[in-house]
Amino acid sequence: MALDRELEGIFVVSLEQAVAAPYCGMLLADAGARVIKVERPEGDFARGYDKGAEGQSAIFA
């Protein structure tokens, strides 16, 4: 999917976890938005779900 910076200048505060919402944040950033992801103090649970991708959670990677 080609994203040509259509959201340049948009600021997004992302308050979510798991898979679908962070993926959406990534798509917004790819389209040019500045995305700040806020996580719980212990981090997004998906970061430590398993160690399937070079020491990172396969879901998070």
C-alpha positions, -999 to 999 in steps of 0.1 A, spaced: 0 0 0 15 33 -10 13 60 16 25 94 4 27 113 37 -10 124 35 -11 128 73 20 150 76 15 175 104 -10 153 123 -1 144 159 -15 112 173 -13 100 210 -18 63 209 -32 47 241 -36 11 233 -20 -24 234 -20 -58 217 -19 -62 180 -46 -43 159 -43 -9 175 -5 -7 174 -6 -18 138 -30 10 131 -5 34 148 22 21 125 0 27 94 -7 63 106 30 69 111 37 55 76 12 80 62 32 108 78 15 113 112 37 118 143 26 90 166 35 88 203 26 54 218 20 55 255 24 22 274 18 10 309 48 11 332 55 -26 326 51 -21 288 27 -35 262 20 -71 271 27 -81 235 64 -72 240 70 -102 263 44 -126 249 71 -150 237 107 -149 224 99 -160 188 117 -134 167 154 -128 176 146 -124 214 115 -102 208 79 -112 210 67 -125 176 35 -104 180 55 -72 188 80 -78 160 
